[in-house]
Amino acid sequence: MEQRLYIVPMPHKYLLKEFEEFARSAAEPDAMMQRISQRVHLHIPRYNWVGFYLIDKKDSSALVLGPHTGSFTPKAKISWNEGLCGAAAATRRVIVADKCCRRSALYSGLRSGQIADIGAYHRRQQISAVFNVESYFLAAFKATQEREFVEACAKILSRCFARTEATDMVHA
């Protein structure tokens, strides 16, 4: 008899607890970002693409694709004035947007029917990464709930960046 694997959706609070525990042992922020991307995509079915854009080390006015998971084909590089990711990085704010298929500069680069939920992460008052969640479904995000979830993920990831930065300073 064939066995089937059923994935049970997890509420945000359980994912955050898992991320807190993983962050204690994550050696690098990339491992933490990959874990967040995979687990959020797996356990929140309405999220079709979950990933991060990082500050480009060669061009600080651009974001480059980082760890990600999902069904969309993401852009490899975007500028700070492009789309919701750029807006989140430029304003250092979480942006929860529904119905992103509208035609405007803020929504450029987004596919029809997508929704993005983005949080900017800070390191020494600098942006380190932008968390991007997208969905095929309209009204997939509950603004307050998603904002709190993204901000909580931001705090966890920020501590991971800070710990790595402190380790780098000790070994310098």
C-alpha positions, 0 to 999 in steps of 0.5 A, a space after each residue: 500500500 502506498 503511503 501518502 505524506 500530508 502536510 498540516 498547515 502550521 499557525 504562525 506562532 508555531 513557526 515562530 517558535 521553531 525559527 527561534 529555536 533554529 536561530 540559536 544554532 544557525 551558523 549563518 543568516 543564509 541558513 536561517 533565511 533558507 529555513 524560513 523560506 522552506 518552512 513558511 512555504 511548506 506550512 502556509 499553503 496560500 503562500 506560493 513563493 517565499 524568499 529573500 532579497 539581499 543588498 547587493 554587495 557590489 551595488 548598494 542601490 540594488 537587491 539580489 535574490 537570496 534564499 527562496 522557495 516556491 513556484 514563481 520565477 523570481 527576478 535575480 536583481 531589482 533596484 530600490 525603486 522597483 516594486 514592493 521589495 524596493 519600496 520596503 527596503 527604501 522605507 524600512 517598513 513592512 508592506 502588506 499589499 493585496 491585489 498587486 496586479 494594479 498598474 503602478 510603479 510600486 507594483 512593477 515586476 509583479 505578476 497578475 494576481 500576486 500579493 506580496 508581504 514584505 519586511 525589511 531587516 536591519 543590521 546596524 541601522 542598515 537594510 540586510 534583507 527583504 522578506 518577500 511572500 507572494 500568493 496566487 490568491 487574492 485576499 491571501 493576507 490578513 494585514 495585521 496578522 501578516 505584519 506581526 508575523 513578518 516583523 517577528 521573523 525580522 527580529 529573529 533574523 536580525 539577531 542572527 545577523 547581529 550574532 554573525 556580525 559579532 563573531 566576524 568582529 571577534 575573528 577579525 
